[in-house]
């Protein structure tokens, strides 16, 4: 007979990807996690995880088991909610993957509001310049730059945003005149490290600037903005973040602008979980309040 304790342990291991971190989350040592996991696999009669020095990865059977376990989790959370223990239902960890600028400049500064509303909810924010696979449970929900293909995912457009060309006041005071976009190629540029990005939507500089000298590259949009604000050169930055930095000046706003979209994606089996729903509601409210910045 399977128990919810076994399924809960299985879910934590699947989400954490490491026995040690799963043990810390559960309040037990990793050897106990391993022993109970082995017992669960024996009871079911199949291997649920592939183990390696880097951690554990769900097998095909494990991924199928995750879907069943999450439905059980949703039903248990629903019981708490229906009985009026709403705060007890909104508890646990939610991993949110976002592009770096969205997570760093929008979500993180407002995360205290989510905590005040749901103090038993733990938000795990992963702001990265790479794509994540929700089907492989790399995150519970994600803000992405491209509408994903159809599958067991619930997807909708969250908001459009703009990327523009910026320089610092200090740089412009000493630099050669910049009167036309064509003159940009004569200035040092700040951009991404090509080999470290798998999101083509982040590559906006090439469509506006021809061959030019790149003075600084970083996989971090925040680091790029810091370098431009410090006077290193010119860079394509997210307007919702750069417009709030008094050191920066936007250049040629009517001629140099890229419009992109943020999409909200959640696995279909998880979208009704109270803790996931709480984060979705938080993001919706945040975007609505900040809409003028986009």
N, C-alpha and C positions, 0 to 999 in steps of 0.2 A: 504494500500500500504506500502510495506517495503522500507525503504531508506537505503543507504549505511551507513549513520551515525548510524542507529540502528544496522546494521550488524557489523560495526566496534566496537561499544561498546560491543556487544555480544562476539566478538572474544577476545577482551582485557580481559573481565571477565573470559572467558574460559581458557585463558592462565595464568592469574594471580592467579585464584582460590580464590581470596578475593575481596570483593567489595571496601574496602578501598584502597588497592594497585592499583586496576583497576582505581579508581577515581584519584589517584595521577598521573597515567600514562596518563589519559585523560585530566587532569587539571580541574576536577570537584569534588564536594564532594560526599561521598559515598551514601548519601540519594538520590541525583539526579540519581546516577547509579542505585540504587534499584528501584526508581520510573519508570525510563525509561525501565528497564529490565522487570518489571511487565507489563508495557504497551505493550512491544513486545510480551510477553507470551500471553497476552489477545488478541492481534491482530492475532496471529498465532492459538490460541485455544488449546495450550498444554503447559505443564510445561517443561522448558528447563534446570532448575537447581534444585538440591536438596540442600537446605540451612541447615547449622548446625553452631554451635559456632566455628568450625574449619575452616569454609569457605564455598565455593560452589563447587558442583561436578556436571558435566553435566549428565543429564538423557540420556536414549537411544535416545530420540528425539533430545536432545541437541548435542550429538555426531554426529548425522546425519546432524544437522544444521551446525556444525563446518565445515564439508566437503563442503557444499554449500557456506558458507561464505568465505572459503579460496579460492575457485575457483573465486569468485567475486574479492577478494583481488588480486589474481594473474592477473586477466584481467586488473584491474586498474593499477597495477604496470607495466604491459606490455604496456599500453597506454603511460605512462610516458617514458618508454624506447624507444618505436617506434618513439615518437615525438622528440627524441634527448635529453630529460632531464634525462640522465642516472644517474646522481648523485641523483636526486630527487627520482628515482626508488629504489636506494639502501639506504634505510632509515628505521628506526624502530628498534625494538628489535628482537634479535635471541638468543634463549636459547640453549646452547650447553652442553650436558651432556657427561662427559668423566670419565674413571677411574682416580683416583686421581693423579697418577704419570704422566700420559700423560698430564693432564690439568695443573698441578702445574709446572712441569719441562720443558714442551715443549710449550704449548699454551700461558700461562700467560706471560712468558718473551718476547714473540714476538707479543703480542696483540697490541702493539703500532703501528706496521706496518699496521695492518688492519684498525686502527683508522685513520692513515694518508691517507690511500687510500680512505676510506669511512667515513668521519667525522660525517655523520648523522646516521651511523649505531651503534647501542648499542649492544655489545656482553655480554650476560649473561652466564658466565661460571660456571657450576656446577660439580666440580671434586669430585666424590664420590665413595665409595667402595660398591655400590649397583646397581642393575639393574633398568632401567627406562622403562616406558611403553609409547612409542610414540603414540600408538593408543588412550591412555587416555590423550594425549597432555601434558605429563609431561615435554617434551622438544620438540624443533623444529627439532633437529637432534642430533645424539649421536654417540660417538665412544664406541664400546662395545667389549667384549672379546670373545664372541661366536656368530657365525652366527645365527640370529634369524630365527624362522620358517617362512614359506612363508605367505604372506598376502599383505596388501596394503602398503608395505614397499619396498624401493629401497635399496639394500644392496650390498656392495662390500668390498673385503679385502683391507685394507689401507696399512698395513705394518706388518711384523713379528718383534718381539723383543725378547731379551734374559734377563733372570734372573739368577744371579750368587751369589755365597757365598762371603761375604766380612767381613773384620775386620779392625780395625784402626791400624795405625802404632804404636800408643801408647799402645794399648792392646797387640799386638803381642810382643812388646819388654819385657813385664813382664809376659806373659802367658807361660804355658808349651808348649813344641814344638808341632807344627802341621805339621806332615810330610805325613799323609795319611788321606783320608776322614773319615775313621773309627774312628779317634781320635776326631772328632768334638763333639761327644756326651759327652765328658768330659768337655766341655766349656759351659758357660752360653749363651743362645740363645735369639734372639729377633724375635718376630713373631706377627701374627694377633690375635685379640680377636675372637675366633671361633663363638661365638653367634651373633656377629655383622657383619658378612660377609655372603652375599648370592651369592658370585661369586667364585665357586670352582676353577677357574683358578688361583686365587691368592694363593691358598694353595700349595706351592711348597716345603716347608721345610721337610714335612713328607716323601717325596719320596727319600730324600737323607740322612736323619738323623733318627736314631732309637730313642729309649727313651732317652731323654735328659732334662736337667733342663732349663726351660724357665725363664729368669730373667725379661723380659719386654714384654708386649703385647700392641698393639695399633691398632685401626682400620685405622690409617693413615700410608700410606707408607712413607710419608715425615717424620713423627715422628720417625718411625723405622730407617730410614737412619740417622737422627740426633743422635739417641741413639747409633747406631753402630759407627758412626764417632767420638763420644765423648768417646769411649772406654768401653762401657758397655759389649759388647760381640760380637757374630757372628750373621749375619743375611743374609737372601736371599733378595737381592735388585735388582732393575731395573738397568741393565748395562748402559743404556743411561743416567741415572742420576748419578749413583755412580762413573762411570769412570771419571767424571768431578770433583770429590771431592778429592783434593790432600791428604786428611787425610786417605783415604781408600785404602786398598789393596785387590785385588781379590784373592781368594784361590781356588786352583785346577780347573782352568778354563776348562781343557780338560775332567774333570770327573764330575764336579758338574755344570750343566747348564740345565735350562728349556727354551724351545722356545715356545712362545705364539704368538697370532695374534691379531691385532687390526682390527675391522671391522667398516666401516662407514655406518650408517643407517639413512635414512630420510624417512618421510612419503611421499608416492607417490604424494599426492595432493600438497605438499609444495616444492618439489625439484626444480621447475622452478621459484619460487619466487625470484626476484632479490636479496633480502637481504640474503636469505638462500643460493642461488647460490654463493654469494660473500664469505660467510664463508666456503663453500665447496672448492672453489678455493684457499682460504687462507690455509686451511688444506693440500690440495694436494701439494701446493708449499712448505709449511713448511716441510712436510715429505720428499719430494724430496731433498730439501737442506740439511736436517739433516740425510739422509739415512745412512751415514757412522756410525752414533752413534748407530744405531739399530743392 
